[in-house]
Amino acid sequence: MAGFTAKEIELAREMDLLTYLRQNDPGNLIHISGGEYCTREHDSLKISNGKWMWWSRGFGGVSALDYLIKVKDVPFTEAVGMILGTEAKQPPFSFVPKNGKAKRLLLPEKAPEDHVVLRYLTGRGIDREIVEECIAGGLLYESLPSHSAVFLGLDENKIARYAFFRGTGKDRIMGEAAGSDKHFSFRIEGTGERVHVFEGAIDLLSYATIRKLNGERWNSDSLLSLGGVYGGAKTVKLPAALENYLDHHSGTEEIILRLDDDPAGGSAAASIIGRLNGRYHIRDEPPVHGKDYNEELMFLRTLQQKGETRFG
């Protein structure tokens, strides 16, 4: 098959999936509500904001080109040719948000019960009552059809703006839902002037469990996850979740960094300290046992089984 120029390939990448299906496979398109769709062929493949997510497989994409290659197994050059043929008929429909409006968060269906997620998280040492409080507070639920744990980040109006999914089966799929805004990553609001910062939701819940095991109020301080850390030691930009938290919590005095004990976590901690030192009292406290706070918790659970009663 003939090749394509860089300009033609870039043009093909601009075609969104909804437009492509409307023009080429309308019988496969099912309208759910508002701007959200799924496909008849794969009902767990959801489309919104020009993005798509195949929840049962744990991956997604932005364009029709991604869909043809990842879902339909069409070779790259053939997929480009198919889209360019569509492009000649009609330009792609734009899903770019206007007037600064928030993107629509594309969430998987909620399971009627949360038994699988409860079993998975407690199996990782996390306290059952803490998990149940997160579920009751709208911060966590079990998805269909994959029964993944979905951790939500809410805005000031308690509207979900961020979601991270974690597989509970052997495949261990994980990732962020399409339309997620890292400014609103998973967190638990406390009442004090201190915030503990973690890379992910499971580390956050693990540390909350450690506090409870020590007889402390596990939710007295705020607990904030960043949705991962990126960049090297030269990174100068604050993680979006931490920046947004500090903007909305002017009374914060102390930040305790509980990132992973690895090069990425160390670089991120150094970058945050470099940006905020002098404005807040900052402590860098990676886990003592293991790479992250879930490994720390599992170590302490082992001590508990041996009869230890104090874990700090």
C-alpha positions, 0 to 999 in steps of 0.5 A, a space after each residue: 500500500 502506498 505511503 502517506 505524507 506527514 501532512 496527510 497522517 496529521 490530518 488523519 489523526 484529527 478525525 474523532 471517533 464519533 464523526 468517523 462512526 457516524 459517517 462509516 458505521 452508524 449502525 454500530 453507534 448507540 447514544 447513551 445520554 448528552 454527548 456520551 455514546 457507546 458502540 453496539 459491538 462493544 458496549 463497554 467502549 464509551 465515547 465522549 468529548 472526542 475521546 473514547 475508552 474501552 473499559 473492559 480492556 482497560 485502554 482508550 484513545 483520542 482519535 478514530 485512528 487510535 480506534 481502528 488500530 487498537 480495537 479493529 486491528 487495522 494496519 496503520 497505513 490502511 487505517 490512515 487511508 480509510 480515514 482520509 476517505 472519510 475526511 474527503 466527504 466531511 470535515 471532523 466534528 469539533 469536540 473542543 470545549 468552548 468558553 473554558 467549560 470543563 470537559 465531560 468526565 467519561 465514567 464506566 457504569 457502576 456495579 450494584 454492589 462493591 463486593 469485589 472492590 472491598 475484597 481487593 482493597 482489604 486484601 491489600 491491607 486497607 481497613 474495611 471501614 475506611 474503604 466503606 466510608 470512601 464508597 459512602 462519600 462518593 469517592 470510590 465505586 466498583 465498575 461494570 463490566 470489569 469490576 475495577 476500583 474507580 477512585 474519584 476526585 470531586 470539585 467544590 460542588 462535589 461533582 466528579 472531575 477526575 477518575 482513576 481505575 484500578 483492575 481487581 483481577 489478574 490483569 491489573 489494568 489501570 489508568 485515568 478515565 478520559 476527560 479526567 482533570 488532574 487538578 481534582 485528583 482523589 483526596 480526603 479532606 481533613 480539618 487541620 492545617 496539614 496535608 499529606 501528599 501521595 502518588 496514588 489513591 491506594 498509597 493514600 488509603 494505606 497510610 490512612 490505615 496505618 494511622 488507624 492502626 496506631 489509634 490516630 484519627 485517620 482523617 484528621 489531616 487532609 490526604 491528597 493523591 497526585 495521580 502519579 508523578 512525572 519529570 526529573 529533578 529539573 521539573 519546576 511546575 507543581 503537580 496540578 493536584 497540589 497546586 489546586 489544593 493549596 489554592 483552595 486551602 489558604 490555611 495550610 501550614 504544613 505539607 508532608 510528602 509521602 511519595 514513593 522511595 524511588 528515583 521518580 518519587 525522590 525527584 518529584 519531592 525535591 522539585 516540590 520542596 524547591 518550589 514551596 520551601 519558605 512558604 510552607 513547612 515541608 517534610 519529605 517522609 517516604 516509606 521506611 519499609 518498601 517502595 511505597 506506603 502499601 508495601 509499608 502497610 503490608 509489612 506492618 500487617 505482618 508485624 500485627 499477625 506476629 502480635 505487635 500492637 504498635 506500628 509507628 
